Amino acid sequence: MRKMLLVVACFCTVAVFAQNTKQLKKIAATIKPSGLKEKLSVIAGAAMEGRETATPGQKMAAIYIENYFKQLGLQPANADGYQMYFTVYQDSVSSTSLKIKNAVAAVNKDYVLSTSSITEGSWVEDSIVFASFGIVDSATNDYKTLSIKDKWVLIADGMPEDADKPVPATEYSFRNPASAFMKLYQAKSYGAKGLIIVSKDFPRDGAGSYKGNMYMKKSNSKNIPVFYVSYKVAEALLGKTLQSFADVKSIAPGAYATTFSFSCNVVTNTLQSSNVIGVMPGTDKKDEYVFVTGHYDHLGKKGDKIYYGADDDGSGTTSVLQIATAFAKAKQKGYNPRRTMVFMTVSGEEKGLWGSEYYTTNPLFPLEKTSVDLNIDMVGRIDPDRKYGDSTNYVYTIGEDKLSSELLSLSDSINNNFVHLELDRKFNDPKDPNRFYYRSDHYNFAKRGVPVIFYFNGTHADYHKPTDTVDKINFTLMAKRVKLVFYTAWNMANRNDMLKRDIPLK
């Protein structure tokens, strides 16, 4: 009887607080620009070295987040503590060689390996297919008249119109047909045995030691070897005279007789990364869960350049910490959430949503009892392409109408009652060419049936560049966005029922 009375009393206390808008606003008011800036200055500071997955910088950030959760009094997610570890792998080259017509090529002077497709093996070839710039799009197909199956292919870097531009070469987005990723993808899809890319960026600095891209699990699809060469090496391969890189534009596509040999020996290194999870147990609905998530990894350090990732996603990570702080302050005042709150910062997002994939594949709390995931990924900046509405008072929301018929109207109601942001659903259509719905950690929850909201400010000129720094964050707007997530999380944690799951995932 005593236990029952305690539960009823606890329920009543929470219910009263949920109705007490004045008290709720006082708690939300603790989410201030100054607090956000203080935390983000640490997370996106130089000491974290860009927080690349499975690097010392990422691990330093994980320790900072873990210690912060401890200070708040949050519980660790499992018996091992606050960090949920997962294994990643990385290939490194132990030795490599390239000979062209018996002449030995020098690493960095004549060729460099592509870290996106390090492949072990030895090849001896007597022909090569030149496929111009290797472009395949709606207007061009450089492979249309060529047969490259089981053959080595030589292409030029970039686009023909950029061939005369000086180094550094023009930057191409991930999905641009001129990007190295898309060129490799197209060469593989047409059956190439190996790919050689002529680059204007020679000679290069470096010691000739290569580490490949990280990966989380072994893939069934086999990589093909890829390396970059100078135009002088291309000249030797094709038997053509080239005065500069731009002269590759004058070479006719087709098969060329040549002789070259290439070898690469690889060592696979086992690395470790982690999600950091802090838990605030609920009261009468403690066996149901509300997640607030953001990824704390970024792109790391390339040479002397640090990719700080202040907006992407230092802003989301800081938001999770600040919302956890607000819940902790509420608890200090005697207002506990009915459902268990799970504050999770994940790593590996930039590598392919690895941390959230690992968690949702190995959940510590039942996904069928997880009411919602509120995911925060970039909320500190303003989209320069948003030419309508109030650019200082908006946030893009994505996913609210995908799995639950209740969530979108609840999101609107909470916003209208407390924050009054412009909720912009411009990117909510799964057919949107940017495909943002699929590109952050909420999606791993959504594809397993958990309703989600993804909070996002849009991209900008500093996206995935070293210039994504703390000084460019709009902390006043960021604080308003974080308050919206807090109010939404509070509603989700204290409403009578879990969200309906009455819309099938498409």
N, C-alpha and C positions, 0 to 999 in steps of 0.2 A: 504493500500500500504506500509506504514512504517513497519507494522508487517511482511509483506511478505519479504521486503528487509532485515530485521533483521534475518529472518530465513535463507534466501539465504546466507547472509554474514556469519552466524554461520556455515552453512553447508560447505562453502568454506574454512573457517578457519580450521575446523576439517579435511577436505579432504587434505589440504596442509600439516597439521601436520602428518597425516597418511602416507603421502609420504615422509616426512622428517625423514629419518632413523636416522640421526644424533641426532635430538632432542628426538626421541623416546628412543634411547639408553641412552641419558643423564638421562631421567626419570627412566629407568630401573636400571641404575647404582646406584640409591639411595637405592636399595635393597641390603643391605650389611650384611655380617655375624655378624658384631657387633650389628646392630639393631635387627636382629633376636634373637641373644643371650640375649640381654637386655630384650626383651618381654617374651621370653620363660622362662627365669629365674624367672619371676614373675608368669606366668601361671602354670608352673610345680614346683613351690617352695613349701616348707613345709607348708606355711600358708594356701594354698588352699586345703590341706588334701586330695589330689587325686581327687577332683572335682566329687565325685559320685552324680548322679542325685538326685535332691530333698534334698540335704544336705546343711548345711551352707557353705561348701567349694565350691560347685557348684554355690551357689548364690553369693559368694564373687567373683568368676571368672566372673560371668555374669555382676556384677557391674563394674569390671575392664574393660571388653570389651565395655560395654555401655559408660563409661566415655571416653574411647579411641575414639570411634566413634564420640562422641560429640566434642572432641578436634579437630578432622579432619574436622568438619563442615558437617558431613553427617546428613541427615534428619532421624527422627524416622520413622519406617515402618507404624505405625498406630497412631490413636489419643491417645492411651494409652501410647505411648512412644516407646522405642527401644526394649523392651522385649515383646515377644509373649508368654503368659503363657498357660500352659496346666496342667491338673490334673492327678496325679498318686496316686495309693493306696498301702498301705502296711499293712499286717496283723501282729499283735503282740499277744503273748500268755499271757493271764491273769492268767491262772493256768493250771497245768498238773499233772497227777498221773499215776503210773504204779505199778501194783501188780502182782506177780508171785507166784501162789500157796499160796496166802494170805500174802506173804512177801512183804513189801513195798520197792520199789526200790528208790534210791536217785538220784536226778538230778545231773549230772556231775560226780558222783562217779560210778553210774551203767548205766545211760542212758542219752542221750541228744536228743533233737528234731532236725530234719532236717529242716533248714530254706527254703529249696527249695520246700517243700510241706507241709506247715502248714495247717492242716484240723481240723475243729471243730467237736466234737462228742464224744460219749462214746461207747466202744466195750467190750464185755465179750466173750471170746473164749475158746473152749475146745480142739482145735487142731491147729497144725501149719505144714506147708510144708517146709522142708529144701531143698533148691535148689542150694547147693554148693556155687559157687561164682557168680551165676546169669549172666554168660557170654553167649552172643549170638553173634556169628560172622560166617564167612564162614567155620570155622573148628569146632566150638563147639556150642552146644545148650543145656544149662543146664536145659531147660524146656521141652526138647523133649519127655521125658517119664513120665512127671509129669502133673497132673491136678491141676491147681491152681485157677481156676475161682471161684470168691467169697470166697477165702480163704486167710488167712494171710500167708505171705511167709517170711522165714528167709534165708538170704544169707550172705556170708562173704565179707568184703571189699577188693578191689583190685583184684589182680591176684594170682593164686596158687603159681607161682614161686616167688612172692614177699612176701609171708606170713612170712618168717623167717627174713625179713629185719626189722631193728629197726625203731621206730618212729623218724622223721616224715615219713609217708608212701610215697611211690612213687607217684609223680604227674602224672596224666593222662589228656590228652587233652580232650576237650569238647566232641568230637565225638568218643573217644576211647571206645570200649566195656566195659572196666574196670572202666570208669568214673561213678560217682554217677548219673549223668544225664542219661546216657544210661541204667544203671541198673534200674533206676526208670521207664524210658520209656518202657523197655522190660517187666517189671513186670506189668505195667498198660495194655500194649497191650495184654498180656495173661490173663487179667481179675482179677488180684489180688485185694483183698479187702484192704490189708494193707501190708507194707513192713518194716521189721526189718533187720538192717544191723549190723553184728558183726564187731566191730572195735578194733584194737590193741591200739588205742589212748585213754586209760583210766588209772587213773582218769583224769578229765579235770578241768581247771580253769574256773571260771565264776560264775555269780550269779543266773543262771537259768532263766534269762529273754531273750526271743527270739523275734526277728523281722524277719519276712519272707521276701522273695524276693518281690520287688516292681512289680506292674503290672499297665498297663495303662487303661485297661477296663476289665470288668467282662468277664470271659470266660465261654462258655457253657460246656466245658469239666470239669468234677469234679476231683479234686485232690484226691489222696488216702493218708492216714496218713503214715508218714515215721519217724522212729527214729532209732538211733544208740544205741547199747548196748555193754557192756564189754563181754569178753569171759566167765566170771563167770555167767552172766545173761543167756547167751546162754546155758551154762551147765545146769542151772535150767530149762530152757524152754524145752530142749531136753531130760533131764534125762540121760545125758552122762557125763563122767568124762573128763575134759579138763585141762591139765597142763599149756597150753599157747594158745595164739591165733592161732598159727600154727597148733594146733591139730584139727582145724575144717576141715582140708584137709582129715582127716581119717574118718569123719562121712559120712555114706551112705545117699544119697538123698532119700527123701520120706516123707510121712505124719507121724507125731508124735502126740500122745495124750498128752495134757498138759492143764493147766488152767492159764489164765492170763486175766487181765482187764486193759484197757488203756483209759484215757480221756484227752481231750484238749479243753480249752475254749479260744476263739479268739476274739480280738477287732480289727476292721478295722479302720486304720487311713487314713485321706485324706491329701495328700501332694501336693506340687506345684513345677513345674519346668518351664524352659523357653528356648526359642530360642532368640538370640540377633541379631537384624537386623538393619543395617545402609544402607541408600539409597542415591545415588548420581543421581539426575534427569538428564535425557538425554536432547538433544536439539530437532532436527527435528524428531527423532524417539523415543521420550520419552515414548510412550505407548507400547514399546517393551522392553524386559528385558533380562539382562545377569546376572546370579547368579554365585557367587564364594562362596563355602561352605566348612565347616570343622566342626567336632564335638569337643566341648570343654569339654565334660564330660569324666570321666575315672572310675576307679574301687573303688576309695575312700580309706578308712582306715580300716584295719582289725587288731584289737588289737592295738599294738604300731607300726605296719608296715604301712607306707604310700605307696600307689601305685601311683607314681608320674606322670606316663603317659607323659613323655617328648616327646617321638616319637609318641605315640598313645594317644591322637592326639594333644598334645601340639604343635607339629610341624605344623600340618595343621591349627590349630587356629592361631598361630603366622603368618603363611603364609597369611591367609585371612587379618589380620591386616596390614601386610606389603604391600600387593597388594593394599589395600584401601588407604594406605599412598601414594603410587606411583600415584594413580589416583588423590588424593587430590593435590599433587604437580603439576601434569599436569594441573589441573583446575586453580591453582594459576597462572600459566603461560598463562592462557587463552585458554587452550585446553580441552574442555568439551567433554565427550563421547556423541555420537549421541543417543544411547540407554541408558535407565536407568540402572545403575549398582546397584545390590543388593548384599550386603556383609552379609552373614548369618552364624553365628555360632550356632550350634544346640546342644541340650543335649539329653540324653536318647539313644544315639547310642549304647552304650554298653549293654543296656537293651533289644535292639531289634529294632533299628532305629526309636525310638519313636518320636523324635523331627521333623525329616524330614517327617515322616508319618503324624504327626499332621499338619505340614505346608501344605503339598500337598493335604491333605483332606480339609483343610480350607485355601486356598491360599489367600494372601493379594493382589497378582497381578495375572492376568489371566495366567494360564498355557499354554493356546493356543497361548499366546503372549510372552512366555518365550522361547527365542531362544536356550539357552544352559545352562546346569549346569556344572561348572568346580569344581569338588569336590576333596579336598586335605585331604588325610588320611594316615599319616605316610610318611614323606619325609625327615627325618633327619638322617637316618642311611643307612647302606650298608647290603645287603642280603648276609650272609656268605655262602649260598649255590650256589651263582651265580659264577660259576667257568669259565666263558667265557667272552670275551669282556673286557671292561675297567670298573672295579668295582667302580672307582672313578668318573665316568662320564656317568651315566645311570639313567633312571627312568622307572618304569613299567607304561604303560598307558593301560587303560581298558575301553572298551565301545565305542570307536570312530567310529566303523563300525556297530553299532547295530541299529540305527534309522535313520541316515542320510547318504546318499551316498557321501556327500561333506566333512564330518568332518575329516575323517582320512587323506585325502590328504592335507587338510588345516593344520592339526596338523603337518604333516611332513614338509610342506613348511615353516611354521613359525619357527619350530625348526632348519631347515637347514639354514634359513636366519639370525637367531639371536643367538641361544644358542649352537647348535651342540652337544646335548646330544645323547646318544644311547637310542632311544625309543624302549623299550623291551616290546613286546606284548605276552610274555610267558603265562600270566594268562588271556588273553582276551577271550579264548574259554569258553563259558558258561558251557561246560562239564568238565572243569578243576576240578579235585577232591577237590581243595581248595575252589571253588565257590566264589572267591573274588568279581566277578561281582555283586553278590547278597548281599554282606556283608557290604556295606557302604552306606552312605546317598544318593548318586547319584541314587541308584536303585529306590527309591520312586519317583523321577522325571522321570526316564526312563519308569517305568511301566505305567506312565500316559502320555507317548508320547513325553517327552522332551529329545532331544539329550543330551548326557553326555560325559564327560571324567573324569575318576577317576585316579588320580596321586598317586603313591604308591611306597615305596622302598622295599617291601617284609618284612617278619617277621625275627626275630632273637632270640637269647637266652634270651633276656630280655623282650620279648613280654608278656604283661599281668603279669609282675612281679614287685616287688618293686624296682628292679634294673634298670628300664627304666628311667634313670636320665639324666639331662641336660649335664653333663660332657661327655656323650658318643655320643653326637650329632656331626655330621660332618657339621659344619655351612658353610663351603666353598661350599660343594656340595649342601647343602640345598638351599643356595642363588641362585645357578644356576638353580635348579629346580623351585624355586619360580619365577625367571625371565621368565622361559618358560610359566608358568601359566599367568603371567602378560601380556606378549606379545600376548598370545592366547586370553585373555579376551579383550585386546585392539582391536584386529582384530574382534572379535565377536561383540563388541560394535559399531564398526564404518563401517563395511561392508554394502553394499547397501541393501542386502536382509537378512531376517532371514534364518537360516539353513533350507534346505529342510527336510521334514519328509516323506521320500519315502520308508522306510524299516519297515515292521511290526515287532512289538516286539514279540520275540519268548519265 
